[in-house]
Amino acid sequence: MGILKRKEEEKLRFCIDRGGTFTDVYAEIPGMSDGRDLKLLSVDPANYEDAPVEGIRRILEEFTGEKIPRTSKIPTNKIEWIRMGTTVATNALLERKGERIALCVTRGFKDLLQIGNQARPNIFDLTVSKPSNLYEEVIEVDERVQLVAGDGGDDGLGSMVKGVSGELVRVVKPVDEQGLKPLLKGLLERGISCLAVVLMHSYTFPQHELAVEKLALGLGFRHVSLSSSLTPMVRAVPRGLTASVDAYLTPVIKEYLSGFMSKFDEGLGKVELLVIRRRFLGLKQRSPLIGFDMGGTSTDVSRYAGSYEQGPESVGAHPGPVCYRKGGELAVTDANLVLGFVIPDYFPSIFGPEEDQPLDIKATREEFEKLANQINSYRKSQDSSAKDMTVEEIALGFVNVANETMCRPIRQLTEMKGHETRNHALACFGGAGPQHACAIARSLGMKEVFVHRFCGILSAYGMGLADVVEEAQEPYSAVYGPDSILEASHREAMLLKQVRQKLQEQGFREENITTETYLNLRYEGTDTAIMVKKHVNEDGSGSDYAVEFVKLFQQEYGFKLQNRNILVCDVRVRGIGVTNILKPRVLEPTSGTLEVEGHYKVYFGNGWLDTPLFKLDNLGCGHIIPGPAIIMNGNSTVVVEPQCKAIITKYGNIKIEIEANTSTVKVAEKVADVVQLSIFNHRFMGIAEQMGRTLQRTSISTNIKERLDFSCALFGPDGGLVANAPHVPVHLGAMSSTVRWQLNYWGENLNEGDVLVTNHPSAGGSHLPDITVITPVFDNGKLVFFVASRGHHAEIGGITPGSMPPFSKSIWEEGAAIKAFKLVEKGIFQEEGIVNLLQFPGSDEPAHKIPGTRRLQDNLSDLHAQVAANQRGISLIKELIEQYGLETVQAYMTYVQLNAEEAVREMLKSVAARVSSQSDKFRRE
């Protein structure tokens, strides 16, 4: 009989998360308050075929005391339900191992998804590699519908009907089923039996897609994905991509689930199986939370402040880091092991051929020693007096650089939406997250860290806490007002009935169902929609969506649009089935002494420290643990750094209070510290990126907000480029010359609070629509940096709209040409002066009357946005100076420039050597 044996009728509940590196299993065991948790490698083909099945098998063996061979089916008489989250679909998408599919589109749009939106995430990439198409073939169906403006009238071009969105649609050509049928048969003959369908305007007129689906299924297609069913929203490209992904992955998911169920007796027929998408679970806290999930394969960030926002890899489980005993490469896990942040005594012994070996610290140290020899050899070649770096210093450098890298997406997620990062608490989970939490929170200026008691398996534990959600959406196109609100409420009622019915079919009672309603709104003339949630007032009436929309728009984009209609795009409802399956255990308050499990040497910034280790299971509500300390929390290690303290909450979670400290970096050596050089590279580039996000968020024109035709950069006091975000190369190549020209022009006549504007080619500009805004940065009256942003304004006057006439003979024919002007002087925006320059570009040419800008308000709005972007850069620079000191920041500014110069020199040498070698080879031939 097993040590966990219980009454025969009592059954286990399993919560499983299959991640990229580890599979986490949490089982609720009858009679056990805390349940049983287990961590397995997700990929270990030498020992088991499927990690979730293996986890269930092992725990059932413990519970029943009976051996369950891996070759036999798992008995289900002791299982009540299984909830599982899996990366099977994600892996299939990334590895391109989905189903063979074809794409069906309206005739004439064969290349719709191939062209896409022409986005270039990495604008410096000279060899752009687009993701391969998911579909193998494209067939075109002869059909056409058109949207009709106004009442349409009867022009005899086709029948007119009202679409789902309320818009009038003209059916120009019905679906040619006879022409489509042989095309579909041809796909089946070639082995393609899954189809993605995206027809023009199907979001409001889905009848043609439904006809294609009926025909395809009748011919024998196994699966058909309709864009109108999956995402009934305007925009054919996103709809088509969604349909393609659905058709590509749905058969894979069904096949995996079928295989998973086949491992159990009776095929899990009497067991409830629910596969859940991953979802961040916040902690109850008044401050908004940043979710920081650091696992073995990747790090994910999210934000929670009443609703969830998902943000933006390391080596995986196979072969993994060096310490996994699989012949892997050095990774952050290895660095944490060397520093003592990971304690092998408390890490699962699941490595080696027999799955019984601990982490291999010896091999890890040997690899770090090899790396140390390489680094120190290079440093000596640059400066014979340079001090050798120890293995621990290099490992800490790994961690510090990784931390700074992880801070960047967190800043992006918060500040791009108009939120201050420092005003959040860091909610940390994942097996590796608590090892880095204190350092990351301190770097971001946060004061609190929360670590859940099941943080190492929180995604699995969360399966038991997650609610079941059903959503329904319908397009609706109208101007926001009393009539449209009434119509939206009718649609809302219909959609709510649908989601309630779906949840009731899954066994939820009415009292366990809650609902939410959203309207997708945008300003007329813009392409930026915001999903606005309905709030219920105390008297039971609904709140005004428009008021909430204006508030959200200003928060996210930094301005309001006056005298603009608000348009309704979609109505969406969400039904939530509250499960209440797992209940957190409340701890009794305690004032007893802390029980230390042992002491371990841990390497922090100032060297090795004797650090006490505690087990969370032995700590009670109210216990306070000062840093440095290590708290073993099941399958994760919580590192409480010096100048921090951990407090155990009533639910057994850990709250860590962070004390800010000033960072000190030595700059006496001739050679820069390689770790700090990398960190400052990240920080300087991060400043330029944040400037860009501020500019994109606060601008109004399509060119800047959507086409991203702008650039931001940081310059030294001499105008030399220090760092730029990955923006437009033609801007960045000239901006240093622009800054230097202005520096020479204004000389000593630059003051704090001044902002300069220019666009003239002779002053370092490109073409005239590219307006550059430059702000000098002062520290105690001393000029220490420049920040600058350049953006393409859609209109600045000239003889043709758009300000780029192809037949101009003089520069003044192209619009306003500004060599030097103080857009802001000592903090005062010079609106009259800039308006004159933009409205009267030919004022110095009295014989020629050149039209001024045709979009003055857009110009002013975008100039305000550029000033705001520069101000954001200044704030971040001053934070950096406050943290490290001016001397250090400027020293590493120089080091970054020298390193960049050396890197370019080495690159040119390698190119020259390669060209020379190829030339010699051709000559010999």
N, C-alpha and C positions, 0 to 999 in steps of 0.2 A: 504494500500500500504506500502511496506517495505521501511525502510530508505535507502536501497541500490538499490531501484527500478531504472531500466534503460529502454532504448528503447527495444521493444519487440524482435527485431531481434538480439540484442546483447546477446552473450552467455558467459558462464563462462568456465575457464580452470582450471582443478584441478591437483595438484601435491601432491601425498600422499606417505608417508613412514610409513609402519607398523612395528614398532620395538618390542623388547621384552617387554618393559615396557609401552612406549607411542606410540600412532599413531599420526603423525604430518601431518597436512593438510595445504597446501598453495593454495589459489584460486586467480586467476587473475580476478578481477572484472572490468567490463566495467566502465570507468570513474574514477577509483581509481588508483593512481600512484603506491601505495605500496601493493595493494592486501589485502587479508584477510588471517590471519593465525589462526590455531586452534590446540589445543593439547588435546588428549583424552587418557584415559587408554586403552591399547590394549585389555585387558581382563577385562570385567566388565559384566558378564553374568546376573547380577540382573537388569541391565538397558538397555542393547542392545546386539544384537547377533553378529554384525560385526562392528568393529570400523571404517574402511574406509567408509562403507555405512552410518554410523551414522554421520560422519563428513560432508559428502556431503549433507545429509539431513538437517543438522542444517544451513549450509551456504546458501542453496537454500531457506530455510524458511526466512532468513534475506533478501535475495536478492528480493524475490517475495512478501514477506509480507503475504504469504499464509501458513496455517498450513499443514504439511505433516505428517500424522500419521505414527508411526513406523510399523504398520501392513499393510500399503498400499505400492504399488510400487512407486518408485521415478520417477517423470516425467523427461524426457530427452530433452524436447524442449528448455531448457535454458542451456544445456551442450554442449560445442564444442568438448572437448576431456578430457580424464583422463589418467594421467601417474602415475603408482603406483609401488613401490618397497615393497615387502612383505617377511616376514620370515616364511611363511607357509611351504615351502619346508624344511628349516632348522629345524623348530620345528618337522616336521614329521620324519626327519632323526634322530634327537637327542632322540625323544621319541619312536622311532621304531613304528610309526603309518603309514607306507607307504603301498603300494600295496603288495599283496602276489605274489612272483615271484619265478621262477626257473632259474638255471644256466645251460647253455649248453656248454660243453667243449670237446676238443679233447680226445678221449679214452686214458686212462692212466693218465689223469691230473685232476682227480676228486677232489683232495685236493689242487689244485693250490692256490686258494684264502684263503683257511683255513690256509695253511702254510704261505702264504704271504712272507714277507721279514724278519720275526722274529725280528723285531725292538722292543726294550724295552725302551720306553721313560723314565720310572722311574726305573732305574737299581737297586735301593734299595728295590723295592716292592717285598716282599716275597710271596705275593699271587697275582700273575699277573692275571689281568682280561682283556682278549682280548675283543674288541667290538664284539657283536654278529653278525653273518652273516646276510646279508639282504635277502638272498635267503633261501627258505625252502627245496628245493630239488635240486639235481644235476643229470643231465642226460649226458651220454657220447655218442658222435657221432663217429662212426667208419669212420675216415678220417685221412689223414696224408700228409703233405707237408714238404719238407726239403730244407734248403738253400744249394746251391752248390758252392763250392769254385772254383775259376778260371773259365776255360771254361767248366768244368763239365765232358766232355767226355760222351760217350754213354755206360753205363754199364748195360743197359737193366732193370734197377730197376724202371723205370717209365718215363713218358713224362716230358720234361723240357720246361719251359716257362720263359720269362723275367717278373719279378714282377714290380709293380708300382715304387718301389725304384730304379729300374735298376739292382737289384740283380737277379741272376739265381735261379729259384725255380724248384725242382723236385716234381711232383705230384705222390707220392708213392701210395696213395689210394684215389680215389674220395669219395665223400659223399655217405654213404650207406643210401639212403632215405627210402628204404623199412624197414630197421632196425630201423630207427629213428621215423618213423610215429607212431607206437604203443606207443612209449615212450611219444611222444607229446600228443597223445590222452589220455593217462593215466593221464597226468597233468591236462588236461581240465576236466576230470571226477572228479578229486579231488579239483576242484575249482580254479586252478591256470591258469590264462589266460594272464600273462605277462612273457616275457622271456628275459634274458640277454645272449648274445652269445659271447664267446671269444675262438677262435680257434688259434692254433699255426701258427705263421708267417702270420696272416691275415692282418697285417699292409701293407704288400707288395703283398699279394695274397688274396684279399677279396672275390673271387668267391665262396668259400665254405660257408662263412658266409651268403652271399646273397642267396645261395641255401637254407640254413636253414630258413632264414627269409621268403622266398617265400612259403616254405612248411608250416611253422607255421601259417602264416596269412591265407593261404588257408584252414587250419583246423579250424580256428575260434579264434586264439589268438588276443586279443585286442591291444597289444603293444609288439613290439620286438625291443630291443636295440642291435645294432651291435658295437662291440669294434672298428672294422675297419673304421666305419663311424664317430664315436665320437672322437677317438684319434688315427689317423693312424700313430702311432709311435712304434718303437721297444720297447719291454718289455711287456710281457703278463700280469703280475700281475697288473700294473697300468691300462692297457687297460681293464682288467676284472673288476677291482673295479669301473672304470668309467661307464662301461656298466651296472653294477649292480645298481649303484646309479641312473642312468638314468631310468632304468626299474622300480625301486622302487618308484621314486618320480614323474615321468611325469604324471601318471594317477591322483595322488593327486593334482598336480597343475591344471590339466585340470578340475578336479572336483570342486576345489575351484573357479576357474574362471567362470565355469558354474553357480555355486551358486551365485557368486557375480553379474553376469550379470542378473540373474533371479530376482534380487531385483529391477530392473529398468523396466519401461514400454518399450515395444518393444524389450526387451532384449539387450539394448544398440546397437540396430541394426544400428542407424545413428550416433553413437558416436564413435570416434576413441579411442580405449583402447590399451595402451601399457604398458606391465609389464616389468620393467627394473631391472637388477641386480645392486646392490649397487656399487658406484664408487666414490672414493675420488676426490673432486674438489679443485684444488690448487688455490692459489692466485698469481697474477702476482708479482714476487719477484725474485731478482737476486740470493739470497741465496737459496740453496736447502731447502726444507720444510719437517718437520716432521708433519704428520697429526695426531692429537690427538682427538679422538672421544670418549667422555665419556658420555654414556647415563645412563639410570636407571638400566639396566640389565648387561651391559658389557662395557669394554673399548677396543677399537681397535686402533692400531697404523699403520701408513703407511709412506712411504717416496716418495717424488716427486722431481725429478731433471731431468725433460724432459720426464720421464716415471714413471709409478707407481710401487711401490713394496709394497706388503701387509706384514705386520708383523705377531707376536703372540698376573668371574661373581660375580657379586654381587647378592643380592636378587632381584627377579623379581617383576612384577606389582601386583601379587596376591600370598600371601597377601602383600608383599612389606615391607618397613620400618615401624617402630612403628607409625610414624607421618601420615601414610596413612589411619589410623583408620580401619584397617582390622585385627588387632591382630598379626602384624608381629613382627620381631626381630630387634634389633638395627643394623643400617647400616650407611654407610658414609653419606647418606642424612640426617639422624638424627643428626650426629655430626655437619654437616654444618648448620643445623637449630639452634642448641644450640649456636653455635659460632656467629650467626648473618650473616653468608655468604648467607643464604637463608632468604628472607624477606617474611613472610606469607602474608602481605598486597598485594604483587605483584605476589603471586603464585596462579595459577588457583584454585578456590574453586570447586573441582570436587570430593570430598570425602564424605564418609558417605552414609547412605541408600538412601538419596534423591539426591546425587551428588551435594550438595550445601554447603558442609562444608569445611573450610580451613584446612591447616596442623595442626596437634594436637601437639603443642609444650609442653603442660602440661604433656601429657603422656610420651613424649620423655624425658623430664627432670626427671620424676619419675624413668624411667628405668635407666638413667645414674646415678642417686643417688644410686640406688640399686647396680649398678656395682662399684661405688666409694666406697661404704661400704665394698664390698668384697676385692677390691684391697688394701685399706688402712688397713684392718684387717690383710691381709697377710704381708704387709710391716712392721707393728708393731710387728708381730711375729718374723720377721727376725732381726729387729733393733728397739728397743723401742723408740729411739730418731728420728726415721724417720718422716718427715713432711708429713701430710696428703695431698693427691692430690685432687684438686677441680674438680667439674664436668667439668668445662671449660678446665682444663689441660688434663683431660682424653679424652674429645671430640677432642681437638687439637691433642692429641696423635693418635687417630683414623685416623685423616686426614693426619698427617705426615707419619704414617706407610703406609697408602694407597698410598700416593704420591710416596714414595720410591719403593713400589711394582710396581707402574706403570712406574717408571723410568727404571726398569730392561728390559722390552721388547723393550723399545725405544733404550737403549744402544745395545741390541742384534741386532736389525734391522739395525742399522747404523754401528757399529764397526765390526760385523761379515762380512760385505761387504767391509771393509777397509775404512770407512768414519769416520771422527771425529764428534762426536755428537755436540760439542760446535760450529761447523761451520754452524749449521742449525738454521732456525727460526722455532718456534712452531706455526703451524696453528691449531687453537683450535676450535672445534665445538662439538655439542651434548649439551643437556640441562645442564649437570653438569660440562662439561669441563672448561668453563671460571672461575669457582670458584677455580680451582686448577692450572690454567695455570701459574701464576706468580711463585708459589712455585716450580713447576716441572721444568720450564725453568731455574730458578736460580740453582736448584740442578744439572741440566745437563750442567751448564755453558753457556747456551744460552743467547743472548743479546736482542732478539726480540720475541714478541708474536703477532700473528695476530688473531683477532676475527671477523668473518664475521657478518654483521648486521643481518643475518638470521641464526646465528649459532645454535640456539635452535631447528630449524626445517630445518637445512641445507640439510639433506638427502632428505627431501621432496622438498625443493626449487630447489635442484640440479636436480630433475627429469625434470624440465622445461628447464634446461641448458644442460642436457646430450645429447650427440650425439648418433645416432643409429649406431651400429658397427656390421659388418658382417665379419667373418673370414673364411679362407679356408687354409687347410694345406695338404701337400703331402710328403710322405717319399722319400728321395733321398739319396742313399749311393754312395759316390765317394770321391776320394782324391781331396782336393781343388787345383785347377789349372785352366789354360785357358780353357781347354775342359769342365771341370765341371761347370765353371762359365757360359759358353755359354749354356749348357744344363739347368742350373738353371734358366737362364733368359727366356728360352722357357717355362718352367713350371710356372714361375712367371706370364708371359703374360696370360697363360690359366687360372690361379687362379684369377688374377685380373679381367678378363672378367666375371667370375662367381660371384664375390662379387659385382661388379658394377651392374650386372643384378638383383641381389636380392634387392639391394637398390633402383634401378629404379622401381622395382615392388611395392615398398612401397611408391612411389610418389616423390622420390628425383630426381631433375634435375642433369645433368652431372656437372654443375658448382658448385653444392653443395656437391659434392663427392670428398673426398681426399683419398689417399691410402698410405699404408706403406708396405714395404717388409722386410722380415727377413730371414736369414739363421741360422740354428741351427748347430753350429760348435763345434768340440772337438779335442783335441790332440790324435793322434794314441797311443793306449796303455793305455788310461785313460777312465773313465766312466763319466766324468764331461763335459756336453755340455752347451754352452752359446748361447742364442738367440741374434744374432747380427743384428742390424737394418741397412738398407741401407741408406746411406747419399748421397745426390746429390750435386756434386761440382758446382761451379759457371758456368762452361762451359756446364753444363747439364749432364756430365758423372757421373757414379756411383763411389762411393768411394771403396777402397780396403777393403773387408770384413776381410781379414786376419790381416791387420794392426790393425783394430779396435778390433778384437778378442784377439790378443796378449795383447793389452792395457787393455782390460776388464779382461782378465785372470790374469794378473799381479796385477791389482788393487784388485781383489777379493781374490786371493790366495797368493800373495806376492812374486811370482817368475815366471821366464820364463822357458820353456822346450826347450832346444837347440836341433837342428837337429832332430826334430820330425815332421812328416807329420801332416797336419791339415785335418780332415775329415769332409765332409758335411753329416749331418744326415737328415735334413728336410728343406723344403721350406715353408714359411708361409707368407700369405698376409693378410692385414687388410683393409677393406673398411669402411670409416667413412662418414656417412650422417650427414652433419652439419644442425642443426635445427634452431638455432637463434630464439627460441620461446620467451624466457624471456629476457628482456634487463635491465641491472642495471641502476638505476637512478643516475645521476651525481648531486652532491650538489654544490651550489654556495659557494665560499670562504666567510668566515665570521670572523669578529674580535669583535663581540658583547660579552657582559658579559655572564658568565655561569649562567644558571638558575638552582638553587638548588631546588629539589622537597621536600627535608626533610633531617633530620639527624637521624642516627641510631647508636646504640652502637654495635660495632663489636669487637670480641676478636681476637687479633693477638698475637704473641709470648710474647710480653711484657705487656699484659693486655688489658683491654677494651679501645677502642679509639672512640671518637665521630667522626663518618664518614659521610660525605655528600653523598646524593644519587641523581643521575642524570638520566634523561630519554634520551635514545639515540635519540629519535625522536625530542627532543628539542635542540640537539647539531648540529653544522654545521662544514663544512670542515675547518680544521685548529685549531679548539678548542683543548686546551691542559688541561688535568685534572691531577693534581699531586695526588699521593697516600698519605694516604689511601683514597679510594673512591669506591663507588659502582655505576655501570652503569646498569640500567635496559634495557635489550635489548630484547624486546618482551617477549618470554617465557624462557629467560635465564638470569642469574645474572652474571655480570662480576665483579670480585673482583680485584681491583687495589691495590696491597699491598703497604705498606710504602716503600720508596726508589725506587718507580717505577712511571712512568708517562704514561698516555694514550693520544694518538693523533688521532683525527678523520680524516679519509682520504676523498678523493673527492667522493668516492662511498658510504660513510657512514659507512665504516668498522672501526674497532678500531685497532690501532697499539700501543702496549705497549712496552716501552723501559725498560729493566731490569738493575738495578744497582747491581753489585755483592757486597756481604757483607760476612764477616768472621763469621762462625757459632761458637757460644760459648756454651759449655755444662759443667755444674758443675759436678765435680767428687769428691767432699768432703765427700759425704755421704758414709756410709759403704755399703748401699744397692744401687745397680744400679737403675737409672731411668728406669722404665719398657718400656717406649716409646723409649728412646734412645737405650736401649738394643736391642729392636726389629729392630730399624733402622740400628744399627751397624751390627747386624746379617745379614741383607740384604746386606749391603755394603761389608762386608768381603766375603760373599758367592758370591756376584756379581763380585768381583775381581777374584776369582777362576774360575768363569764361563767365564769371558772375556779372561782369560789365555787359557782356553780350546778352546774357539772359535778361538783365534789367532793360536793355535797349529793346529787345524783342517784345518783352512784356508791356512796356510803356509806350511803344510807338503806335502809330495809327495806320500808316500807309501799308499797302499790300507788299510793296517792294521789300520793306524791312521786316515786317511782322511775319509774312508768309514765304516770300522768296528768299529771305535771309541774306539779302544783298547788303551786308554790313560787315564791319571788322572792328575789333577792339584790341588795344595793346597797351603795354606798360613800357615806359622809357626811362633811362637814367637822366641825371641832371644835365648831361651834355647832349641829350636827344638820341642817344644810342638805344637801339631796341634791346629790351631785356626779355620780354615774354609776350607772346601773342596767343590768342585762342585760335583754334583751327578754322579760320574764317577765309575771306577771299584773298588769294595770293597777290593779285594786282594791287589791292589796297595796301597790304602789309609791306610789300616791297618798297613802296614810296613814302610810307608814313613817317619813317625816321627822317627822311629829307624834309618833309613838311614841318616836323617839330623843330628841327635845327634851323630852318629858314625863319620860323617865327621867333625862335630864341635870339637869333642874330638881329632880327628886325626890332624887337621890343627891348632887347638888352636889359638894362636895370629897371625898365618901366613895367615890370611884372610884379603884381601884388597878390597877396592871399585874397581869394574871392574873385579873381579874374578868370574869365573863360574866353578863349580865342576861337574864331571861326574863319575858315578859309576854304577855297575850292579852286584857286587859280593854278593852272599847270606850271607856271613859272615859279610858283611858291611850293612846289612839291606835290601838286594835285594831279589827279588823273583826268577824267573828263568832268565837265562842270557839274553834272547832277550829283557827283560824289562829293558831299560836303563833309569836311573834317572839323570836329570840335575838339579842342585841346585845352586841358586844364592843368596848370602847374600845381605841384604838391609841395607845401611848405611844412617844415618842422622847426618850431621856435624861430620863425622868421627866415630860415634857411631853405633855399630851393633844393629839394632832395630827389624828386621824381617828376615825371610827366605822365598823365594818362590821356589817351586820345581814342576817339571813336569816329569812324567814317561810315556814312550811310548813303545809299543811292536814293535821292529824292525824285519822285516820279515827275515832278514839274518844277522848273525854276525860271520860266519865261523863255524868250527866244522866238524865232520866226515860225516854229512849228510846235504844236503840243507834244509834250514828252521831252523837249529840250535837247533833242539829238538830231537836228536836221542833216540829211545826207549831202545836201548841196550848199552848205554854208561856206563862205569864203573868209570870214573874219570871226574871231572868237566871240565878239559881242553879239553876233547873230544867234548864238546858242543859249543866251540867257545871262543871268546874273553871274559876274565873275568877281570874286572877292579875294583880294590878296591878303589883307590883314584887317581884322575888325574885332573889337572886344564885345563879344556877344553878351557877356556879363562883366560888369566893371565894379570891383569891390563889393560884390554880392548883389548888385542891382541889374536885373535883366533889361537890356537896351532894346526894347521892342520897337520903338520908333525908328531907330537907326537900321535895324535889320529889315524892317518892313520896307523902308525906302530902298535899300539895296536890292531886295527881291522884286519889288514892284516897278522899279525904274532902272532896269539893267543898262540902258543906253544913255543914262544921264550925262555921261562924259562925252557922248557923241551927239551933240545937239542936232546934227543934220539927219540923224537916223532915229526914227521912232520905233523902238523895239518893244514888243509886248512884254509886260512883266509876268510874274508867275500866275498861273491860272488856278492854283490850289494853295492859296496863302495860308489858310488855317491848318492844312495838313503839314505844310512846311514848318509852321510855328510849333505844332504839336510834336513833330519828329525832332526838331531842335531841342525842345524841352526834354524829350526822351533821351537825347544824346547827352545833354547836361546831367540828367539824372543818372545815366550809366556811368559817366565819369565820376560823379559824386560817390557812387557805390564803390568804384575802384579806390577812391581816396580813403573812404572809411575802412576798407579792407587793408590798405597799406598801413594806415595808422594803427590798426589792430596788430598787424605784424610787428611794427616798430615797438608798440607797447609790450608785446610778448617777448621779443628778442633784443630790443635795443637798436638804435639807429646804426651804430657802427657795424654790428653783425649783419643787419639787413643789407646795407650798402656793400659790405665786403662780399657777401654771397651774390649780390647783384653782379659784381665784377667777375666772380668765379663762374657764374652761369654763362656770362658772355664769353669768357675765355674758353670754357669747356665747349661751348657751341662752335667757336672758331676752330678749336682743335678737331672737333668731330667732323667739320666740313673739310678741313685739310686732309684728314685721314681718308675720308670718303673720296676726295679728288685723287689722292695718291693711288687708292685701290682701283679707281676707274682708269687712271692712266696706265697702271701696271697691266690691267686686263686688256686694254686696247692695244698696248705695246706687244703683249704676248700674242694676241690674235693677229696683229700685223706681221709679226715674225713668222707665225704659222702659215699665213697666206703667201709670204715671200718664199718660204721653203717649198711650198706646193707649186 
